[in-house]
Amino acid sequence: MLLLTSASLLVIPPLVGYFEGPIERLIQLTMFLIVITSQVFWNNPVRNTFNSKFDSRLVKTTIVFTFVYALFFKGLPEQQRNFITVCLMCLIFSYYRGSKKDWCSDEHLVNHFFVHIFGVIGALSIFV
């Protein structure tokens, strides 16, 4: 339930954010797709299925693309880029900690929840 709730938070940035140009529209579209694929996967979280692989690859690709775009191409002020970098580091740390725990254990799920939280905070700081 925690992950379904936190995955739902991912819909906030593409709904309230300001996206201009084709690159940012593509990021907005992938954020909506992540919400859908995450909901589908976490309703029946079975590892190594098509849903798990597609969701995982879409999320990782979007994270890398979005943060690289924001940090190097969007032209944000240095203080904002620093904050986004901290969000990305916290996201990576939470992902790494969660990946070292037993699949779907409480510790794994809590770390995964924080991945969602830092992703939403980072996206909001980029596009709002």
C-alpha positions in Angstrom: 0.0 0.0 0.0 2.9 2.4 0.8 4.4 2.0 -2.6 1.1 2.4 -4.4 0.5 5.6 -2.5 4.0 6.9 -3.2 3.8 5.9 -6.9 0.6 7.9 -7.1 2.7 11.0 -5.9 4.6 10.7 -9.2 1.6 12.1 -11.0 2.0 15.4 -9.3 5.1 16.8 -11.2 3.7 16.2 -14.7 0.3 17.7 -13.7 1.5 20.9 -11.9 4.9 21.3 -13.6 5.7 23.7 -16.5 7.0 21.8 -19.4 8.2 23.6 -22.5 9.6 22.3 -25.7 9.7 18.7 -27.1 12.3 17.4 -24.6 10.3 18.5 -21.6 7.1 17.2 -23.1 8.8 13.8 -23.6 9.9 13.8 -19.9 6.3 14.7 -18.9 4.9 11.8 -21.0 7.4 9.3 -19.5 6.4 10.5 -16.0 2.8 9.6 -16.7 3.9 6.2 -18.1 5.9 5.5 -15.0 2.8 6.1 -12.8 0.9 3.6 -14.9 3.7 0.9 -15.2 4.4 1.2 -11.4 0.8 0.7 -10.5 0.6 -2.3 -12.8 3.8 -3.8 -11.5 3.2 -3.2 -7.7 -0.3 -4.6 -7.9 1.4 -8.0 -8.4 5.1 -7.5 -7.7 6.7 -10.5 -9.3 10.4 -10.1 -10.2 11.8 -10.7 -13.7 8.5 -10.5 -15.5 7.9 -8.3 -18.5 6.1 -5.7 -16.2 9.0 -5.6 -13.7 11.7 -5.2 -16.4 9.7 -2.7 -18.4 8.9 -0.6 -15.3 12.5 -0.8 -14.0 14.1 0.2 -17.4 11.6 3.0 -18.0 12.2 4.5 -14.5 16.0 4.3 -14.7 16.1 5.8 -18.2 13.8 8.6 -17.2 15.7 9.4 -14.0 19.0 9.5 -15.9 17.6 11.5 -18.8 15.7 14.0 -16.6 18.5 14.7 -14.2 21.2 15.0 -17.0 18.9 17.4 -18.8 18.2 19.5 -15.7 21.8 19.6 -14.5 23.5 20.3 -17.8 21.0 21.6 -20.4 18.1 23.4 -18.8 20.1 26.4 -17.6 19.0 26.3 -14.0 20.7 28.5 -11.4 23.6 26.9 -9.5 21.7 26.8 -6.2 18.8 24.9 -7.8 21.2 22.5 -9.6 22.9 21.8 -6.2 19.5 21.0 -4.6 18.6 18.7 -7.5 22.0 17.0 -7.2 21.3 16.3 -3.5 17.9 14.9 -4.4 19.5 12.6 -7.0 22.2 11.4 -4.5 19.5 10.7 -1.9 17.5 8.8 -4.5 20.5 6.7 -5.6 21.4 6.0 -1.9 17.8 4.9 -1.1 17.8 2.7 -4.3 21.2 1.1 -3.3 20.1 0.5 0.3 16.8 -1.1 -0.8 18.6 -3.3 -3.4 20.6 -4.8 -0.6 17.5 -5.9 1.3 15.3 -9.0 0.8 12.8 -8.4 -2.0 9.6 -6.8 -0.7 10.8 -6.9 2.9 9.7 -3.9 5.0 13.2 -2.4 4.7 13.2 -2.8 1.0 9.8 -1.2 0.7 10.7 1.7 2.9 13.8 2.4 0.9 11.8 2.2 -2.3 9.3 4.6 -0.9 12.1 7.1 -0.4 13.2 6.6 -4.0 9.8 7.8 -5.0 9.8 10.7 -2.5 13.2 12.0 -3.7 12.2 11.5 -7.3 9.1 13.6 -6.8 11.0 16.3 -4.9 13.6 16.4 -7.6 11.1 16.6 -10.4 9.1 19.3 -8.7 12.3 21.3 -8.2 13.1 21.0 -11.9 9.7 21.8 -13.4 7.7 23.9 -10.9 
